Amino acid sequence: MEDIIKTTILGLFFGTFGTTLGGILGVIIKRHSNKFLSFILAFASGLMMAVICFDLIPEALGISGIISVVIGIIAGIIAMIFCDLVVEKKFSNHKVLKNEGNNLLKTGIIVSIGLAIHNFPEGLAIRVRF
């Protein structure tokens, strides 16, 4: 029981630490150029791809078979394509998205939706594991 509490506290700290640090940097850096935002999005997506390729997929293959892993990956791709279509349709008339930063704001919204979707099964996996 003590290990679960320690793991929970450490996960909470490190999970919120990055968000807090990013928020502080966002407040400090007043002028956000498209080049800077593109770099940050590319860095974050590269980091997430590395975690997926070198940690999550091998672990999933160890727990389950290749068919389950491929089905999960395809379901995730379809969910993100669906999110892209919904955001495009919902915000097509939005003034902010028609401006120059259209792609970056759209990408940010889609990533936020993807993270929200991601947290649901992750929470179930943590709950079932303990």
Sequence and secondary structure as in RCSB ss.txt:
>XXXX:A:sequence
MEDIIKTTILGLFFGTFGTTLGGILGVIIKRHSNKFLSFILAFASGLMMAVICFDLIPEALGISGIISVVIGIIA
GIIAMIFCDLVVEKKFSNHKVLKNEGNNLLKTGIIVSIGLAIHNFPEGLAIRVRF
>XXXX:A:secstr
 HHHHHHHHHHHHHHHHHHHHHHHHHHH     HHHHHHHHHHHHHHHHHHIIIIIHHHHHHHS HHHHHHHHHH
HHHHHHHHHHHHHHHTTT HHHHSTTHHHHHHHHHHHHHHHHHHHHHHHHHHHH 
